[in-house]
Amino acid sequence: MAGGSMPELEVGDWFGKAKVDAGTTMLTEPFVHDFVRANMWHLKGRDADLLVDTGMGICPLAPEIDTPLGKPLIVVATHIHLDHVGSLHEFPLRMGPRMSAPQFDVMDDAVTYAYMFHNLDGAVSKLPAPNWKAADYRIPPASLTRALDEGDIVDLGDRKFRVLHLPGHSPDSIALFDETDGLFFAGDAIYDGMLIDDLADSDRVAYCHTMQRLLDLPIRIGHGGHGPSFDRSRMRQIASSYLRRRQRFVSAS
């Protein structure tokens, strides 16, 4: 995708991994249809590690995360869509947006959009197991152990992330921002690619307000739910471009 380059991906049986820096690894599912092929981010902290989003859950994700035994792994779902919560149930410390917290108890196909995957042409380019069928895909319930609100802090010991509620793509979209370092985990609030704002629960007016907010966010580097990472200048370009395309929604609000 335009605007940056993806780090070199080392592809295994199902997952791909790329070392972003000494403390950060990106994981993805290269054999999944690109519409639902999301980025997952593992960040090593002093007292706890952080995993942002958990992909589709087609194959077990937990064995791929190299957090040392006994060290807490905080897992944050940026929103409840299928490509971000599929493996959430595999982890004991589960955080996500308060707005959709009750729905994590159920993971209803209509809420997660899992039903869209059932008949997706070319859902996978490689079968994860013999006789696997996309029609059988389901997301196990994964009740949150902590519901996150705007302004909450996710603390890894040596760094703290502030929770930002950034609706538009979905009503519950959140992101994590290290105000000291400028590291930004954006989920699907913004990423370097074609932003999706036409789902049943999307809100273009809210998305415009989110983009206006992001214009002033002093990030150093942003890691999105899709596409390559981006710096502040590129994020402002993405946000400005969206606002130009959807200006009438800003005017209407």
C-alpha positions as CSV (number, residue, x, y, z in Angstrom):
1,M,0.0,0.0,0.0
2,A,1.1,3.6,-0.6
3,G,2.7,5.7,2.1
4,G,5.3,3.3,3.6
5,S,6.9,-0.1,3.3
6,M,6.1,-3.2,5.3
7,P,8.9,-4.7,7.3
8,E,10.3,-8.0,5.9
9,L,7.9,-10.8,6.7
10,E,9.0,-14.2,7.8
11,V,6.2,-16.6,6.9
12,G,5.5,-19.7,8.9
13,D,2.7,-22.4,8.6
14,W,0.0,-19.8,9.1
15,F,1.3,-16.5,10.6
16,G,3.8,-14.1,9.3
17,K,6.1,-12.1,11.6
18,A,8.2,-9.1,11.1
19,K,10.6,-7.4,13.5
20,V,9.9,-3.7,13.6
21,D,12.4,-2.8,16.2
22,A,14.1,-4.3,19.3
23,G,10.8,-4.4,21.2
24,T,8.1,-4.6,18.6
25,T,7.0,-7.4,16.4
26,M,4.2,-7.3,13.8
27,L,2.2,-10.4,13.1
28,T,-0.3,-11.0,10.3
29,E,-2.1,-13.9,8.5
30,P,-0.7,-13.9,5.0
31,F,-3.0,-16.7,3.8
32,V,-6.2,-14.8,4.7
33,H,-8.1,-12.7,2.2
34,D,-6.7,-9.2,2.2
35,F,-10.1,-7.7,3.3
36,V,-9.7,-9.4,6.7
37,R,-5.9,-9.6,6.9
38,A,-5.1,-7.5,9.9
39,N,-1.9,-6.5,11.7
40,M,-1.2,-7.6,15.2
41,W,1.4,-5.8,17.3
42,H,3.5,-7.4,20.1
43,L,5.4,-4.9,22.2
44,K,7.8,-5.9,25.0
45,G,7.5,-3.9,28.2
46,R,9.5,-4.0,31.4
47,D,6.7,-5.3,33.7
48,A,4.3,-6.6,31.1
49,D,4.1,-7.1,27.4
50,L,1.3,-5.7,25.1
51,L,-0.5,-7.4,22.3
52,V,-2.7,-5.2,20.2
53,D,-5.5,-7.2,18.4
54,T,-5.6,-10.9,17.7
55,G,-6.4,-11.5,14.1
56,M,-9.0,-14.0,12.8
57,G,-8.5,-16.8,15.2
58,I,-8.3,-19.4,12.5
59,C,-5.2,-20.9,14.0
60,P,-3.9,-20.6,17.6
61,L,-2.1,-17.3,18.1
62,A,-0.9,-17.7,21.7
63,P,2.0,-20.0,20.8
64,E,3.3,-17.4,18.4
65,I,3.8,-14.8,21.1
66,D,7.1,-15.1,22.9
67,T,6.3,-13.4,26.2
68,P,8.4,-15.1,28.9
69,L,6.6,-17.6,31.2
70,G,5.2,-15.7,34.2
71,K,5.3,-12.3,32.6
72,P,1.9,-10.7,32.1
73,L,0.7,-10.2,28.6
74,I,-1.9,-7.5,28.3
75,V,-4.1,-8.0,25.2
76,V,-6.1,-5.1,23.9
77,A,-8.8,-5.4,21.2
78,T,-9.2,-2.1,19.4
79,H,-12.7,-3.0,18.4
80,I,-15.0,-6.0,18.1
81,H,-14.7,-6.8,14.3
82,L,-13.7,-10.3,13.3
83,D,-10.2,-9.6,12.1
84,H,-9.2,-8.1,15.5
85,V,-10.8,-10.4,18.1
86,G,-10.6,-14.0,16.6
87,S,-8.0,-15.2,19.1
88,L,-8.8,-13.0,22.0
89,H,-10.2,-16.0,24.0
90,E,-6.8,-17.6,24.1
91,F,-5.4,-15.0,26.5
92,P,-6.3,-14.4,30.2
93,L,-5.7,-10.6,30.3
94,R,-8.3,-9.2,27.9
95,M,-9.0,-5.5,27.5
96,G,-11.2,-3.7,25.0
97,P,-13.7,-0.8,24.5
98,R,-16.3,-0.4,27.2
99,M,-18.9,0.6,24.6
100,S,-19.0,-3.0,23.2
101,A,-17.9,-4.8,26.4
102,P,-21.2,-6.8,26.8
103,Q,-20.9,-8.0,23.2
104,F,-17.5,-9.6,23.9
105,D,-19.4,-12.0,26.2
106,V,-21.2,-13.4,23.1
107,M,-19.2,-12.5,19.9
108,D,-22.4,-12.6,17.8
109,D,-21.7,-13.0,14.1
110,A,-23.8,-9.9,13.3
111,V,-21.7,-7.7,15.6
112,T,-18.3,-9.1,14.7
113,Y,-19.2,-9.3,10.9
114,A,-18.1,-13.0,11.0
115,Y,-21.0,-13.8,8.7
116,M,-19.2,-11.9,5.9
117,F,-16.4,-14.4,6.0
118,H,-18.6,-17.4,5.6
119,N,-19.2,-16.8,1.9
120,L,-16.2,-14.7,1.1
121,D,-14.7,-15.8,-2.2
122,G,-11.1,-16.8,-1.7
123,A,-11.4,-16.5,2.1
124,V,-8.1,-18.3,2.5
125,S,-5.4,-19.1,-0.1
126,K,-4.2,-22.1,1.9
127,L,-6.3,-24.5,4.1
128,P,-5.3,-24.2,7.7
129,A,-6.4,-27.8,8.3
130,P,-7.9,-30.6,6.2
131,N,-11.7,-30.2,5.5
132,W,-11.6,-26.6,6.9
133,K,-14.5,-24.5,5.6
134,A,-15.0,-20.8,5.9
135,A,-18.7,-21.5,6.4
136,D,-17.9,-23.1,9.8
137,Y,-16.0,-20.1,11.1
138,R,-17.0,-18.9,14.5
139,I,-15.4,-16.6,17.1
140,P,-15.5,-17.9,20.7
141,P,-16.8,-15.6,23.4
142,A,-14.0,-13.6,25.2
143,S,-15.3,-11.6,28.1
144,L,-13.2,-8.6,28.9
145,T,-11.2,-8.6,32.1
146,R,-11.0,-4.8,31.9
147,A,-13.2,-2.4,29.9
148,L,-11.3,0.7,28.6
149,D,-12.6,4.2,28.4
150,E,-11.2,7.4,26.9
151,G,-8.3,8.6,29.0
152,D,-7.6,5.2,30.7
153,I,-4.0,4.1,31.0
154,V,-2.5,0.8,30.0
155,D,0.7,0.5,32.0
156,L,3.6,-1.7,30.9
157,G,5.9,-0.4,33.7
158,D,8.4,1.4,31.6
159,R,5.8,3.1,29.4
160,K,2.2,4.1,29.6
161,F,-0.5,4.2,26.9
162,R,-3.5,6.5,27.0
163,V,-6.7,5.1,25.6
164,L,-8.3,7.3,22.9
165,H,-11.9,6.6,21.8
166,L,-11.8,7.3,18.0
167,P,-15.2,6.2,16.5
168,G,-16.1,6.2,12.8
169,H,-15.0,3.0,11.3
170,S,-16.9,1.4,14.2
171,P,-18.6,3.0,17.2
172,D,-16.3,1.3,19.7
173,S,-12.9,1.9,18.0
174,I,-10.1,2.8,20.4
175,A,-6.4,3.4,20.0
176,L,-3.4,3.5,22.4
177,F,-1.0,6.5,22.5
178,D,2.3,6.7,24.4
179,E,2.3,10.5,25.1
180,T,6.0,10.4,26.1
181,D,7.4,8.4,23.2
182,G,4.8,9.2,20.5
183,L,4.1,5.5,19.7
184,F,0.6,5.1,18.5
185,F,-1.4,1.9,18.0
186,A,-4.2,3.0,15.8
187,G,-6.4,-0.1,15.2
188,D,-8.8,0.7,12.4
189,A,-9.3,4.3,13.5
190,I,-6.6,5.2,10.9
191,Y,-4.2,3.3,8.7
192,D,-2.3,3.7,5.5
193,G,-4.9,2.3,3.1
194,M,-8.5,2.6,1.9
195,L,-10.4,3.5,5.1
196,I,-13.7,1.6,5.5
197,D,-16.6,3.8,6.5
198,D,-19.6,2.0,4.9
199,L,-20.2,-0.8,7.3
200,A,-23.6,-1.0,9.1
201,D,-22.1,0.4,12.3
202,S,-19.8,3.0,10.6
203,D,-20.5,6.7,11.1
204,R,-18.9,9.2,8.7
205,V,-19.7,12.2,10.8
206,A,-18.0,10.6,13.8
207,Y,-15.1,9.6,11.5
208,C,-14.6,13.2,10.4
209,H,-14.4,14.3,14.0
210,T,-11.9,11.5,14.7
211,M,-9.8,12.7,11.7
212,Q,-9.9,16.3,12.9
213,R,-8.6,15.1,16.3
214,L,-5.8,13.1,14.7
215,L,-4.6,16.0,12.7
216,D,-3.2,17.4,16.0
217,L,-2.0,14.2,17.6
218,P,1.8,14.5,18.0
219,I,2.7,10.9,17.1
220,R,6.2,9.7,16.3
221,I,5.2,6.5,14.6
222,G,1.8,4.9,14.1
223,H,1.1,1.2,13.7
224,G,-2.4,0.6,12.2
225,G,-4.7,-2.4,12.0
226,H,-3.8,-2.7,8.3
227,G,-1.2,-1.5,5.9
228,P,2.3,-0.1,6.6
229,S,3.3,2.0,9.6
230,F,3.3,5.8,9.2
231,D,4.8,8.9,10.7
232,R,3.0,12.1,11.8
233,S,3.3,13.7,8.4
234,R,1.7,10.7,6.7
235,M,-1.0,10.4,9.3
236,R,-2.0,14.1,8.6
237,Q,-2.1,13.4,4.9
238,I,-4.4,10.4,5.4
239,A,-6.7,12.3,7.8
240,S,-6.7,15.4,5.5
241,S,-7.5,13.3,2.5
242,Y,-10.4,11.7,4.3
243,L,-11.8,15.0,5.4
244,R,-11.6,16.4,1.8
245,R,-13.6,13.4,0.5
246,R,-16.2,13.5,3.3
247,Q,-16.4,17.3,3.9
248,R,-20.1,17.4,3.5
249,F,-20.5,15.2,6.6
250,V,-18.5,17.7,8.6
251,S,-20.6,20.5,7.3
252,A,-23.8,18.6,8.1
253,S,-22.6,18.1,11.7
